[in-house]
Amino acid sequence: MNRYVEEIEDFYLRLKKTSPVLSSKERDLILKWYQKKIPISVVKELIKQEFFRYPVSKKRRFSLLSVDKKVEEYLRRRGEVEVGTDKENVSVKNRNLNKKEEEEITKIWKGLSEEERERIKKSVQKQLRNLNLTKEEKKEAIRILIKKIVKDTYLQG
């Protein structure tokens, strides 16, 4: 946890080039992100994106509090893909499907037209576009999200 806070704090303060310490609200925010298992790489990227959106004249007033909205958007976008920070690598975890559901979803997927499968794949890739995932993690996330879409769209519950 300390490493998580320190790394984000160092990155933020180097970028901002002011105030050698975080406010208590900013520190609490970083702890909240840690508890929600937001990967350091994602937090840094969101900080950088928000910081560079600010006009030069207002950069001194930039705060991590403005980044929290982007983190919340990130949490909503990631949907069924749960991203953790084990050893600071992003890991994708599957929501539990029972064996019967897995088999039904596979059968439905194989029965879909090529166009429908491509449409679903493109939709999933669009959802994952801004996540900092390794090639293997991205493949797993795509697989999980495709199953979710097939289940939600075609499987009668």
Summary of the structure (lengths in Angstrom):
residues: 157
radius of gyration: 19.0
end to end distance: 40.2
largest distance: 59.1
contacts: 404
relative contact order: 0.11
helix: 71%
strand: 4%
